[in-house]
Amino acid sequence: YLKILTPREQEIVIRRYGLNNTKEQTQKTIAKELKISRSYVSRIEKRAITKILREFIKKDGLDK
């Protein structure tokens, strides 16, 4: 499901949840490294998770 995300969304989700053998990071840490605000990290993360959920529902036929 990560394929449907933009590169920035992918990076934030991977870092936040420790995917691909990475360590989980806080929104604050990610924001500092990417030079963006913590609230912007939060919005990007929320948008990405929503995209993943919609795709999951669509592909697995849970929207019936």
Contacts in CASP RR format, 6 or more apart in sequence:
PFRMAT RR
TARGET T0000
AUTHOR 0000-0000-0000
METHOD contacts of the structure
MODEL  1
YLKILTPREQEIVIRRYGLNNTKEQTQKTIAKELKISRSYVSRIEKRAIT
KILREFIKKDGLDK
1 52 0 8 1.000
1 55 0 8 1.000
1 56 0 8 1.000
2 10 0 8 1.000
2 13 0 8 1.000
2 14 0 8 1.000
2 19 0 8 1.000
2 52 0 8 1.000
4 51 0 8 1.000
4 52 0 8 1.000
4 55 0 8 1.000
5 13 0 8 1.000
5 48 0 8 1.000
5 51 0 8 1.000
5 52 0 8 1.000
8 44 0 8 1.000
9 44 0 8 1.000
9 45 0 8 1.000
9 47 0 8 1.000
9 48 0 8 1.000
9 51 0 8 1.000
10 48 0 8 1.000
11 34 0 8 1.000
12 30 0 8 1.000
12 41 0 8 1.000
12 44 0 8 1.000
12 45 0 8 1.000
12 48 0 8 1.000
13 19 0 8 1.000
13 45 0 8 1.000
13 48 0 8 1.000
13 49 0 8 1.000
13 52 0 8 1.000
14 20 0 8 1.000
14 22 0 8 1.000
15 22 0 8 1.000
15 24 0 8 1.000
15 25 0 8 1.000
15 30 0 8 1.000
16 24 0 8 1.000
16 25 0 8 1.000
16 27 0 8 1.000
16 30 0 8 1.000
16 45 0 8 1.000
17 24 0 8 1.000
18 24 0 8 1.000
18 25 0 8 1.000
27 38 0 8 1.000
27 41 0 8 1.000
27 42 0 8 1.000
27 45 0 8 1.000
28 38 0 8 1.000
30 41 0 8 1.000
31 37 0 8 1.000
31 38 0 8 1.000
31 40 0 8 1.000
31 41 0 8 1.000
34 41 0 8 1.000
56 62 0 8 1.000
57 63 0 8 1.000
END
